[in-house]
């Protein structure tokens, strides 16, 4: 199994290599790919050094799978070139997510829709993945009418430049700014760029991707996305209005039985999800599950996950695993 990792030197790319190793992905030949300025440099995988290849050399090598995490422009330009030589592309950017001809996959929810004809597969946005993994069983059982989402997102979602900005601010060092404001001791209610309707791209991703993954355009979704000075993962406060009445114990049971979800919910012992504990783990953690007494058939929950893992690298690797296990590559 010949695997290319495009964007291998980036923050997500590095986690991608780590996850591939941890999950013992069946790689016989690894082709790390990065920008032209990185070609010839080395990356480590399983205690072995690999030389970074150029995009053209990687395409010529005809890998079985290419996992992309190098930004939307790179994906738009090069993913079709890999697909043309028979490679299956799993793309972590926003480039193909809302393309009606491309599938947007969270393996636990909708991997069964994949076929051998799917040569470019979209990996959803990090904040979407962790939420829909907990929403999918609720939607199947009760039907979701409306979601009101507030996110508290890690600076790692912006990238290494943002991590450096926070570290500089901790130490009082002047340096390059990833954000227009300080992030240390601050919360910035603007993730990604603003659209004409006043929402950011990140907020609209939560709306559109959720409807596409759950296969239901009737679900009403609204979101506010906020960047906070946290490294370990994204947190989300989600208010869920259901079509049917529920018991809290049944919601907990349903989530406990959902693959990839861990329920941490005991106020008596101060047990609830936090990014400091989610960091480095592949699961999505959910807690603070409680009825919303202001409205019928509605509950609140708190969802946390490592955005570089299940929110990006782990989900992409799981798609690759599904393709192999089901003979689609």
LODREN-399707 format. One record per residue (C-alpha): residue in one letter; residue number from 1; x, y, z; chain. Coordinates in steps of 0.1 Angstrom, whole numbers. Layout:
<code->A | pos->NUM | x->X | y->Y | z->Z | unit->A> .
...
# end
This chain:
<code->X | pos->1 | x->0 | y->0 | z->0 | unit->A> .
<code->X | pos->2 | x->17 | y->32 | z->-13 | unit->A> .
<code->X | pos->3 | x->6 | y->63 | z->7 | unit->A> .
<code->X | pos->4 | x->13 | y->99 | z->0 | unit->A> .
<code->X | pos->5 | x->9 | y->125 | z->28 | unit->A> .
<code->X | pos->6 | x->6 | y->160 | z->12 | unit->A> .
<code->X | pos->7 | x->15 | y->187 | z->36 | unit->A> .
<code->X | pos->8 | x->36 | y->163 | z->57 | unit->A> .
<code->X | pos->9 | x->56 | y->192 | z->74 | unit->A> .
<code->X | pos->10 | x->25 | y->211 | z->86 | unit->A> .
<code->X | pos->11 | x->8 | y->209 | z->120 | unit->A> .
<code->X | pos->12 | x->-19 | y->185 | z->108 | unit->A> .
<code->X | pos->13 | x->5 | y->166 | z->85 | unit->A> .
<code->X | pos->14 | x->28 | y->158 | z->114 | unit->A> .
<code->X | pos->15 | x->-1 | y->145 | z->135 | unit->A> .
<code->X | pos->16 | x->-12 | y->125 | z->104 | unit->A> .
<code->X | pos->17 | x->21 | y->107 | z->103 | unit->A> .
<code->X | pos->18 | x->18 | y->100 | z->141 | unit->A> .
<code->X | pos->19 | x->-17 | y->86 | z->137 | unit->A> .
<code->X | pos->20 | x->-8 | y->65 | z->107 | unit->A> .
<code->X | pos->21 | x->20 | y->50 | z->129 | unit->A> .
<code->X | pos->22 | x->-1 | y->45 | z->160 | unit->A> .
<code->X | pos->23 | x->-29 | y->28 | z->141 | unit->A> .
<code->X | pos->24 | x->-3 | y->6 | z->122 | unit->A> .
<code->X | pos->25 | x->-17 | y->17 | z->88 | unit->A> .
<code->X | pos->26 | x->-6 | y->-9 | z->62 | unit->A> .
<code->X | pos->27 | x->20 | y->13 | z->44 | unit->A> .
<code->X | pos->28 | x->46 | y->-4 | z->22 | unit->A> .
<code->X | pos->29 | x->58 | y->29 | z->8 | unit->A> .
<code->X | pos->30 | x->54 | y->63 | z->23 | unit->A> .
<code->X | pos->31 | x->57 | y->94 | z->1 | unit->A> .
<code->X | pos->32 | x->58 | y->126 | z->22 | unit->A> .
<code->X | pos->33 | x->50 | y->157 | z->1 | unit->A> .
<code->X | pos->34 | x->53 | y->194 | z->10 | unit->A> .
<code->X | pos->35 | x->59 | y->228 | z->-6 | unit->A> .
<code->X | pos->36 | x->87 | y->233 | z->-32 | unit->A> .
<code->X | pos->37 | x->109 | y->249 | z->-5 | unit->A> .
<code->X | pos->38 | x->107 | y->217 | z->16 | unit->A> .
<code->X | pos->39 | x->115 | y->193 | z->-12 | unit->A> .
<code->X | pos->40 | x->146 | y->173 | z->-2 | unit->A> .
<code->X | pos->41 | x->142 | y->178 | z->35 | unit->A> .
<code->X | pos->42 | x->135 | y->149 | z->59 | unit->A> .
<code->X | pos->43 | x->106 | y->138 | z->80 | unit->A> .
<code->X | pos->44 | x->105 | y->110 | z->105 | unit->A> .
<code->X | pos->45 | x->80 | y->81 | z->104 | unit->A> .
<code->X | pos->46 | x->83 | y->50 | z->125 | unit->A> .
<code->X | pos->47 | x->119 | y->59 | z->135 | unit->A> .
<code->X | pos->48 | x->130 | y->61 | z->99 | unit->A> .
<code->X | pos->49 | x->138 | y->92 | z->78 | unit->A> .
<code->X | pos->50 | x->120 | y->99 | z->46 | unit->A> .
<code->X | pos->51 | x->128 | y->125 | z->20 | unit->A> .
<code->X | pos->52 | x->101 | y->150 | z->10 | unit->A> .
<code->X | pos->53 | x->91 | y->146 | z->-26 | unit->A> .
<code->X | pos->54 | x->78 | y->172 | z->-50 | unit->A> .
<code->X | pos->55 | x->41 | y->171 | z->-60 | unit->A> .
<code->X | pos->56 | x->50 | y->160 | z->-96 | unit->A> .
<code->X | pos->57 | x->72 | y->131 | z->-83 | unit->A> .
<code->X | pos->58 | x->44 | y->120 | z->-60 | unit->A> .
<code->X | pos->59 | x->18 | y->120 | z->-87 | unit->A> .
<code->X | pos->60 | x->42 | y->100 | z->-110 | unit->A> .
<code->X | pos->61 | x->46 | y->74 | z->-82 | unit->A> .
<code->X | pos->62 | x->8 | y->67 | z->-85 | unit->A> .
<code->X | pos->63 | x->1 | y->61 | z->-48 | unit->A> .
<code->X | pos->64 | x->-29 | y->41 | z->-38 | unit->A> .
<code->X | pos->65 | x->-41 | y->68 | z->-14 | unit->A> .
<code->X | pos->66 | x->-30 | y->105 | z->-10 | unit->A> .
<code->X | pos->67 | x->-40 | y->122 | z->22 | unit->A> .
<code->X | pos->68 | x->-40 | y->160 | z->17 | unit->A> .
<code->X | pos->69 | x->-36 | y->186 | z->44 | unit->A> .
<code->X | pos->70 | x->-20 | y->215 | z->25 | unit->A> .
<code->X | pos->71 | x->-48 | y->241 | z->21 | unit->A> .
<code->X | pos->72 | x->-77 | y->245 | z->-3 | unit->A> .
<code->X | pos->73 | x->-57 | y->260 | z->-32 | unit->A> .
<code->X | pos->74 | x->-33 | y->231 | z->-33 | unit->A> .
<code->X | pos->75 | x->-61 | y->206 | z->-31 | unit->A> .
<code->X | pos->76 | x->-81 | y->222 | z->-59 | unit->A> .
<code->X | pos->77 | x->-50 | y->222 | z->-82 | unit->A> .
<code->X | pos->78 | x->-35 | y->189 | z->-74 | unit->A> .
<code->X | pos->79 | x->-61 | y->165 | z->-61 | unit->A> .
<code->X | pos->80 | x->-76 | y->160 | z->-96 | unit->A> .
<code->X | pos->81 | x->-41 | y->152 | z->-109 | unit->A> .
<code->X | pos->82 | x->-37 | y->124 | z->-84 | unit->A> .
<code->X | pos->83 | x->-73 | y->111 | z->-91 | unit->A> .
<code->X | pos->84 | x->-64 | y->110 | z->-128 | unit->A> .
<code->X | pos->85 | x->-37 | y->84 | z->-122 | unit->A> .
<code->X | pos->86 | x->-60 | y->63 | z->-101 | unit->A> .
<code->X | pos->87 | x->-51 | y->76 | z->-66 | unit->A> .
<code->X | pos->88 | x->-79 | y->80 | z->-40 | unit->A> .
<code->X | pos->89 | x->-75 | y->115 | z->-25 | unit->A> .
<code->X | pos->90 | x->-87 | y->121 | z->11 | unit->A> .
<code->X | pos->91 | x->-87 | y->159 | z->14 | unit->A> .
<code->X | pos->92 | x->-86 | y->177 | z->47 | unit->A> .
<code->X | pos->93 | x->-92 | y->212 | z->32 | unit->A> .
<code->X | pos->94 | x->-125 | y->230 | z->26 | unit->A> .
<code->X | pos->95 | x->-120 | y->227 | z->-12 | unit->A> .
<code->X | pos->96 | x->-143 | y->198 | z->-20 | unit->A> .
<code->X | pos->97 | x->-166 | y->196 | z->10 | unit->A> .
<code->X | pos->98 | x->-197 | y->213 | z->-5 | unit->A> .
<code->X | pos->99 | x->-191 | y->200 | z->-40 | unit->A> .
<code->X | pos->100 | x->-223 | y->180 | z->-48 | unit->A> .
<code->X | pos->101 | x->-203 | y->154 | z->-67 | unit->A> .
<code->X | pos->102 | x->-180 | y->147 | z->-37 | unit->A> .
<code->X | pos->103 | x->-188 | y->128 | z->-5 | unit->A> .
<code->X | pos->104 | x->-182 | y->144 | z->29 | unit->A> .
<code->X | pos->105 | x->-173 | y->116 | z->53 | unit->A> .
<code->X | pos->106 | x->-172 | y->108 | z->90 | unit->A> .
<code->X | pos->107 | x->-166 | y->71 | z->89 | unit->A> .
<code->X | pos->108 | x->-188 | y->62 | z->119 | unit->A> .
<code->X | pos->109 | x->-217 | y->80 | z->102 | unit->A> .
<code->X | pos->110 | x->-216 | y->76 | z->64 | unit->A> .
<code->X | pos->111 | x->-186 | y->57 | z->51 | unit->A> .
<code->X | pos->112 | x->-209 | y->31 | z->38 | unit->A> .
<code->X | pos->113 | x->-218 | y->55 | z->10 | unit->A> .
<code->X | pos->114 | x->-183 | y->53 | z->-5 | unit->A> .
<code->X | pos->115 | x->-177 | y->34 | z->-37 | unit->A> .
<code->X | pos->116 | x->-147 | y->26 | z->-60 | unit->A> .
<code->X | pos->117 | x->-158 | y->56 | z->-81 | unit->A> .
<code->X | pos->118 | x->-151 | y->81 | z->-53 | unit->A> .
<code->X | pos->119 | x->-116 | y->93 | z->-62 | unit->A> .
<code->X | pos->120 | x->-117 | y->126 | z->-41 | unit->A> .
<code->X | pos->121 | x->-132 | y->122 | z->-7 | unit->A> .
<code->X | pos->122 | x->-137 | y->153 | z->16 | unit->A> .
<code->X | pos->123 | x->-128 | y->153 | z->53 | unit->A> .
<code->X | pos->124 | x->-152 | y->176 | z->71 | unit->A> .
<code->X | pos->125 | x->-142 | y->207 | z->92 | unit->A> .
<code->X | pos->126 | x->-128 | y->199 | z->127 | unit->A> .
<code->X | pos->127 | x->-156 | y->216 | z->146 | unit->A> .
<code->X | pos->128 | x->-182 | y->198 | z->125 | unit->A> .
<code->X | pos->129 | x->-167 | y->163 | z->129 | unit->A> .
<code->X | pos->130 | x->-168 | y->163 | z->167 | unit->A> .
<code->X | pos->131 | x->-204 | y->177 | z->168 | unit->A> .
<code->X | pos->132 | x->-220 | y->154 | z->141 | unit->A> .
<code->X | pos->133 | x->-205 | y->123 | z->157 | unit->A> .
<code->X | pos->134 | x->-226 | y->130 | z->188 | unit->A> .
<code->X | pos->135 | x->-256 | y->143 | z->168 | unit->A> .
<code->X | pos->136 | x->-259 | y->114 | z->144 | unit->A> .
<code->X | pos->137 | x->-274 | y->89 | z->169 | unit->A> .
<code->X | pos->138 | x->-297 | y->115 | z->183 | unit->A> .
<code->X | pos->139 | x->-309 | y->124 | z->148 | unit->A> .
<code->X | pos->140 | x->-316 | y->87 | z->139 | unit->A> .
<code->X | pos->141 | x->-335 | y->82 | z->172 | unit->A> .
<code->X | pos->142 | x->-354 | y->114 | z->177 | unit->A> .
<code->X | pos->143 | x->-349 | y->136 | z->147 | unit->A> .
<code->X | pos->144 | x->-330 | y->169 | z->151 | unit->A> .
<code->X | pos->145 | x->-351 | y->201 | z->145 | unit->A> .
<code->X | pos->146 | x->-326 | y->228 | z->154 | unit->A> .
<code->X | pos->147 | x->-290 | y->232 | z->166 | unit->A> .
<code->X | pos->148 | x->-276 | y->263 | z->183 | unit->A> .
<code->X | pos->149 | x->-238 | y->260 | z->185 | unit->A> .
<code->X | pos->150 | x->-212 | y->281 | z->203 | unit->A> .
<code->X | pos->151 | x->-176 | y->270 | z->198 | unit->A> .
<code->X | pos->152 | x->-145 | y->276 | z->219 | unit->A> .
<code->X | pos->153 | x->-117 | y->268 | z->194 | unit->A> .
<code->X | pos->154 | x->-81 | y->260 | z->199 | unit->A> .
<code->X | pos->155 | x->-54 | y->282 | z->183 | unit->A> .
<code->X | pos->156 | x->-40 | y->250 | z->167 | unit->A> .
<code->X | pos->157 | x->-69 | y->253 | z->143 | unit->A> .
<code->X | pos->158 | x->-52 | y->284 | z->129 | unit->A> .
<code->X | pos->159 | x->-18 | y->267 | z->127 | unit->A> .
<code->X | pos->160 | x->18 | y->270 | z->139 | unit->A> .
<code->X | pos->161 | x->18 | y->308 | z->135 | unit->A> .
<code->X | pos->162 | x->-10 | y->311 | z->161 | unit->A> .
<code->X | pos->163 | x->8 | y->288 | z->185 | unit->A> .
<code->X | pos->164 | x->39 | y->310 | z->182 | unit->A> .
<code->X | pos->165 | x->18 | y->341 | z->188 | unit->A> .
<code->X | pos->166 | x->5 | y->328 | z->220 | unit->A> .
<code->X | pos->167 | x->39 | y->317 | z->232 | unit->A> .
<code->X | pos->168 | x->53 | y->351 | z->223 | unit->A> .
<code->X | pos->169 | x->26 | y->368 | z->243 | unit->A> .
<code->X | pos->170 | x->32 | y->345 | z->273 | unit->A> .
<code->X | pos->171 | x->68 | y->356 | z->274 | unit->A> .
<code->X | pos->172 | x->63 | y->392 | z->263 | unit->A> .
<code->X | pos->173 | x->82 | y->386 | z->231 | unit->A> .
<code->X | pos->174 | x->74 | y->407 | z->200 | unit->A> .
<code->X | pos->175 | x->67 | y->386 | z->169 | unit->A> .
<code->X | pos->176 | x->45 | y->379 | z->139 | unit->A> .
<code->X | pos->177 | x->7 | y->380 | z->146 | unit->A> .
<code->X | pos->178 | x->-16 | y->353 | z->134 | unit->A> .
<code->X | pos->179 | x->-46 | y->373 | z->146 | unit->A> .
<code->X | pos->180 | x->-54 | y->410 | z->145 | unit->A> .
<code->X | pos->181 | x->-55 | y->410 | z->183 | unit->A> .
<code->X | pos->182 | x->-37 | y->394 | z->212 | unit->A> .
<code->X | pos->183 | x->-50 | y->359 | z->219 | unit->A> .
<code->X | pos->184 | x->-34 | y->356 | z->254 | unit->A> .
<code->X | pos->185 | x->-60 | y->364 | z->281 | unit->A> .
<code->X | pos->186 | x->-85 | y->370 | z->253 | unit->A> .
<code->X | pos->187 | x->-113 | y->354 | z->232 | unit->A> .
<code->X | pos->188 | x->-117 | y->364 | z->196 | unit->A> .
<code->X | pos->189 | x->-152 | y->359 | z->181 | unit->A> .
<code->X | pos->190 | x->-140 | y->355 | z->146 | unit->A> .
<code->X | pos->191 | x->-128 | y->322 | z->132 | unit->A> .
<code->X | pos->192 | x->-119 | y->325 | z->95 | unit->A> .
<code->X | pos->193 | x->-131 | y->354 | z->74 | unit->A> .
<code->X | pos->194 | x->-165 | y->372 | z->75 | unit->A> .
<code->X | pos->195 | x->-190 | y->367 | z->48 | unit->A> .
<code->X | pos->196 | x->-215 | y->393 | z->35 | unit->A> .
<code->X | pos->197 | x->-242 | y->379 | z->58 | unit->A> .
<code->X | pos->198 | x->-222 | y->387 | z->90 | unit->A> .
<code->X | pos->199 | x->-213 | y->350 | z->97 | unit->A> .
<code->X | pos->200 | x->-177 | y->337 | z->94 | unit->A> .
<code->X | pos->201 | x->-168 | y->309 | z->71 | unit->A> .
<code->X | pos->202 | x->-162 | y->286 | z->101 | unit->A> .
<code->X | pos->203 | x->-198 | y->293 | z->113 | unit->A> .
<code->X | pos->204 | x->-212 | y->285 | z->79 | unit->A> .
<code->X | pos->205 | x->-192 | y->253 | z->76 | unit->A> .
<code->X | pos->206 | x->-210 | y->241 | z->108 | unit->A> .
<code->X | pos->207 | x->-243 | y->249 | z->91 | unit->A> .
<code->X | pos->208 | x->-238 | y->234 | z->56 | unit->A> .
<code->X | pos->209 | x->-215 | y->205 | z->65 | unit->A> .
<code->X | pos->210 | x->-238 | y->193 | z->93 | unit->A> .
<code->X | pos->211 | x->-268 | y->192 | z->69 | unit->A> .
<code->X | pos->212 | x->-248 | y->173 | z->42 | unit->A> .
<code->X | pos->213 | x->-233 | y->147 | z->65 | unit->A> .
<code->X | pos->214 | x->-266 | y->140 | z->83 | unit->A> .
<code->X | pos->215 | x->-283 | y->140 | z->50 | unit->A> .
<code->X | pos->216 | x->-311 | y->164 | z->61 | unit->A> .
<code->X | pos->217 | x->-313 | y->199 | z->48 | unit->A> .
<code->X | pos->218 | x->-343 | y->206 | z->70 | unit->A> .
<code->X | pos->219 | x->-321 | y->208 | z->102 | unit->A> .
<code->X | pos->220 | x->-319 | y->244 | z->112 | unit->A> .
<code->X | pos->221 | x->-284 | y->253 | z->124 | unit->A> .
<code->X | pos->222 | x->-269 | y->285 | z->137 | unit->A> .
<code->X | pos->223 | x->-234 | y->290 | z->151 | unit->A> .
<code->X | pos->224 | x->-210 | y->314 | z->167 | unit->A> .
<code->X | pos->225 | x->-173 | y->304 | z->165 | unit->A> .
<code->X | pos->226 | x->-148 | y->318 | z->190 | unit->A> .
<code->X | pos->227 | x->-110 | y->314 | z->192 | unit->A> .
<code->X | pos->228 | x->-96 | y->310 | z->227 | unit->A> .
<code->X | pos->229 | x->-60 | y->307 | z->240 | unit->A> .
<code->X | pos->230 | x->-61 | y->269 | z->243 | unit->A> .
<code->X | pos->231 | x->-39 | y->243 | z->226 | unit->A> .
<code->X | pos->232 | x->-55 | y->210 | z->233 | unit->A> .
<code->X | pos->233 | x->-87 | y->209 | z->213 | unit->A> .
<code->X | pos->234 | x->-120 | y->225 | z->204 | unit->A> .
<code->X | pos->235 | x->-150 | y->228 | z->228 | unit->A> .
<code->X | pos->236 | x->-186 | y->233 | z->218 | unit->A> .
<code->X | pos->237 | x->-217 | y->242 | z->237 | unit->A> .
<code->X | pos->238 | x->-246 | y->228 | z->217 | unit->A> .
<code->X | pos->239 | x->-283 | y->233 | z->222 | unit->A> .
<code->X | pos->240 | x->-303 | y->205 | z->205 | unit->A> .
<code->X | pos->241 | x->-340 | y->207 | z->197 | unit->A> .
<code->X | pos->242 | x->-354 | y->173 | z->189 | unit->A> .
<code->X | pos->243 | x->-387 | y->164 | z->171 | unit->A> .
<code->X | pos->244 | x->-395 | y->138 | z->198 | unit->A> .
<code->X | pos->245 | x->-396 | y->138 | z->236 | unit->A> .
<code->X | pos->246 | x->-367 | y->121 | z->253 | unit->A> .
<code->X | pos->247 | x->-354 | y->109 | z->287 | unit->A> .
<code->X | pos->248 | x->-319 | y->121 | z->297 | unit->A> .
<code->X | pos->249 | x->-309 | y->86 | z->307 | unit->A> .
<code->X | pos->250 | x->-318 | y->74 | z->272 | unit->A> .
<code->X | pos->251 | x->-296 | y->101 | z->256 | unit->A> .
<code->X | pos->252 | x->-267 | y->91 | z->278 | unit->A> .
<code->X | pos->253 | x->-272 | y->54 | z->269 | unit->A> .
<code->X | pos->254 | x->-273 | y->62 | z->232 | unit->A> .
<code->X | pos->255 | x->-241 | y->83 | z->233 | unit->A> .
<code->X | pos->256 | x->-224 | y->57 | z->255 | unit->A> .
<code->X | pos->257 | x->-231 | y->31 | z->227 | unit->A> .
<code->X | pos->258 | x->-218 | y->54 | z->199 | unit->A> .
<code->X | pos->259 | x->-184 | y->43 | z->186 | unit->A> .
<code->X | pos->260 | x->-158 | y->70 | z->190 | unit->A> .
<code->X | pos->261 | x->-177 | y->89 | z->217 | unit->A> .
<code->X | pos->262 | x->-169 | y->89 | z->254 | unit->A> .
<code->X | pos->263 | x->-194 | y->103 | z->279 | unit->A> .
<code->X | pos->264 | x->-179 | y->122 | z->308 | unit->A> .
<code->X | pos->265 | x->-208 | y->135 | z->327 | unit->A> .
<code->X | pos->266 | x->-210 | y->135 | z->365 | unit->A> .
<code->X | pos->267 | x->-215 | y->168 | z->382 | unit->A> .
<code->X | pos->268 | x->-211 | y->152 | z->417 | unit->A> .
<code->X | pos->269 | x->-174 | y->144 | z->409 | unit->A> .
<code->X | pos->270 | x->-168 | y->175 | z->386 | unit->A> .
<code->X | pos->271 | x->-165 | y->151 | z->357 | unit->A> .
<code->X | pos->272 | x->-169 | y->168 | z->323 | unit->A> .
<code->X | pos->273 | x->-149 | y->171 | z->291 | unit->A> .
<code->X | pos->274 | x->-120 | y->195 | z->289 | unit->A> .
<code->X | pos->275 | x->-94 | y->201 | z->261 | unit->A> .
<code->X | pos->276 | x->-66 | y->196 | z->285 | unit->A> .
<code->X | pos->277 | x->-77 | y->159 | z->288 | unit->A> .
<code->X | pos->278 | x->-88 | y->155 | z->252 | unit->A> .
<code->X | pos->279 | x->-54 | y->165 | z->237 | unit->A> .
<code->X | pos->280 | x->-37 | y->136 | z->221 | unit->A> .
<code->X | pos->281 | x->-68 | y->113 | z->221 | unit->A> .
<code->X | pos->282 | x->-89 | y->102 | z->192 | unit->A> .
<code->X | pos->283 | x->-123 | y->101 | z->208 | unit->A> .
<code->X | pos->284 | x->-150 | y->128 | z->210 | unit->A> .
<code->X | pos->285 | x->-159 | y->136 | z->246 | unit->A> .
<code->X | pos->286 | x->-194 | y->147 | z->257 | unit->A> .
<code->X | pos->287 | x->-208 | y->159 | z->290 | unit->A> .
<code->X | pos->288 | x->-230 | y->185 | z->308 | unit->A> .
<code->X | pos->289 | x->-259 | y->166 | z->292 | unit->A> .
<code->X | pos->290 | x->-291 | y->183 | z->306 | unit->A> .
<code->X | pos->291 | x->-326 | y->192 | z->296 | unit->A> .
<code->X | pos->292 | x->-333 | y->227 | z->284 | unit->A> .
<code->X | pos->293 | x->-363 | y->237 | z->305 | unit->A> .
<code->X | pos->294 | x->-370 | y->268 | z->285 | unit->A> .
<code->X | pos->295 | x->-383 | y->248 | z->255 | unit->A> .
<code->X | pos->296 | x->-399 | y->214 | z->247 | unit->A> .
<code->X | pos->297 | x->-378 | y->184 | z->235 | unit->A> .
<code->X | pos->298 | x->-345 | y->203 | z->239 | unit->A> .
<code->X | pos->299 | x->-312 | y->196 | z->256 | unit->A> .
<code->X | pos->300 | x->-278 | y->211 | z->262 | unit->A> .
<code->X | pos->301 | x->-245 | y->193 | z->259 | unit->A> .
<code->X | pos->302 | x->-207 | y->201 | z->260 | unit->A> .
<code->X | pos->303 | x->-186 | y->185 | z->233 | unit->A> .
<code->X | pos->304 | x->-147 | y->184 | z->233 | unit->A> .
<code->X | pos->305 | x->-122 | y->168 | z->209 | unit->A> .
<code->X | pos->306 | x->-86 | y->172 | z->198 | unit->A> .
<code->X | pos->307 | x->-91 | y->191 | z->166 | unit->A> .
<code->X | pos->308 | x->-58 | y->179 | z->151 | unit->A> .
<code->X | pos->309 | x->-68 | y->143 | z->157 | unit->A> .
<code->X | pos->310 | x->-105 | y->133 | z->152 | unit->A> .
<code->X | pos->311 | x->-111 | y->168 | z->139 | unit->A> .
<code->X | pos->312 | x->-85 | y->162 | z->111 | unit->A> .
<code->X | pos->313 | x->-58 | y->135 | z->110 | unit->A> .
<code->X | pos->314 | x->-76 | y->106 | z->127 | unit->A> .
<code->X | pos->315 | x->-108 | y->110 | z->107 | unit->A> .
<code->X | pos->316 | x->-88 | y->111 | z->74 | unit->A> .
<code->X | pos->317 | x->-68 | y->79 | z->84 | unit->A> .
<code->X | pos->318 | x->-101 | y->62 | z->94 | unit->A> .
<code->X | pos->319 | x->-115 | y->69 | z->59 | unit->A> .
<code->X | pos->320 | x->-83 | y->53 | z->45 | unit->A> .
<code->X | pos->321 | x->-88 | y->23 | z->68 | unit->A> .
<code->X | pos->322 | x->-124 | y->19 | z->56 | unit->A> .
<code->X | pos->323 | x->-113 | y->20 | z->19 | unit->A> .
<code->X | pos->324 | x->-87 | y->-8 | z->25 | unit->A> .
<code->X | pos->325 | x->-110 | y->-30 | z->46 | unit->A> .
<code->X | pos->326 | x->-137 | y->-28 | z->21 | unit->A> .
<code->X | pos->327 | x->-116 | y->-33 | z->-10 | unit->A> .
<code->X | pos->328 | x->-122 | y->2 | z->-24 | unit->A> .
<code->X | pos->329 | x->-85 | y->8 | z->-32 | unit->A> .
# end
